[in-house]
Amino acid sequence: MTRPEDRREVTDVRRLSALAHPLRTALLSHLLAVGPRTASECAAAVDASPSNCSWHLRQLEKHGFVERAGEAADGRERPWRAAATGFRLGPAEDTPAIRSAVQALASVQLEEEFRLAQAYLRHEDELPEPWRHSAEFNTYGLLVDPVELAELAERLDAVVRPYLAATRTDAPDGARPVHVLHTAFLRPDAPSEAPSEAPSEAP
C-alpha cells in the first residue's frame, strides 16, 4: 500500500541549473529518503555545516524542491521536507542550453551516487549480516535498441516504485532507507553499427 505520488517534472533550465550542485543534490536525496529533517540533522548526513545546509536548503526552497515541514516545537529549528515525492527531468525543449544543464545535473548526481556507495563500503563491516548480504553492486552488458531500452527502463521503474520511501505506508518492521541506482545508456565504446549476431557467452 502506498500514498498518492506527487512526482513533478522539472522543465525549466534555471531550476535544473539550481539543482546541479553537489550539496543540494545530496540534501534533496536525503530528504526524499528519510523524510523531514532539520538543517542540523541534514548536516550530519551530508558532511556539511548546519549553516551551509541552511543556505542551500533555502535555495532549493526558492526553486520549489523543498519546503518547511510544519512548525518547530519548543522554539527549536524547523524541519525541511521534499516538496514532492519525486522529481523527473522533463525538459520542454531540446536546446544546447538545456542539454548542458541536464548533463551538468546528471554529472553531479553521479558524483552523489559514488559518495553514497563509498560511504556504505566504509561502514559495511559495522552492519548486521542480512544488510551486508542483501546489498548489490551489479552491472549488465545488454544488447538492445532504443525502443527496447526505453521499455526496459519503464518496466524497472514500475517494479521499484511501490517501495519508494516517500509514498510507502506498508513497510515491514525493520525496514530502513535504501538507495537504488539505475543508469542506462549507450556505451561510449560501442561500435557505430550493431553486430550481426549476439556474442557467444564466455565459458
VENHUBEL-V862479 format. One line per field, one symbol per residue. phi: phi as a letter, one per 40 degrees, with the letter a starting at -180 (. if undefined). psi: psi as a letter, one per 20 degrees, with the letter a starting at -180 (. if undefined). A space follows every 10 residues. Layout:
phi=???
psi=???
This chain:
phi=.bcccbcbcb bccccccccc bdcccccccc cccbgdaccc ccdccbfacd cccdcccccc cdbgcbacbg cccfgccccb accacabbcb dcbbbdccdc cccccccccc ccdccccccc ccbdccccdd cccccbbbbb bbbabdcccc cccccccccc dccdccbcbb ccdgcbcbbb bbbaaccccc ccbcccaccc ccc
psi=pqrqqmoppo iphhhghhil pghggggggg hhhiapqrhg hhghhjlrqh hgggghhhgh ghjjhrrqma qqpkjrpprq rqirirppom phqnrhgggg ggggghgghh hhgggggghg hhjhiiqqgh hgiiqpmqqp oqorrhghgg ggggggghgh hijphiipik prpiprpqpp poqpqppijq qhqqqhqqqq qq.
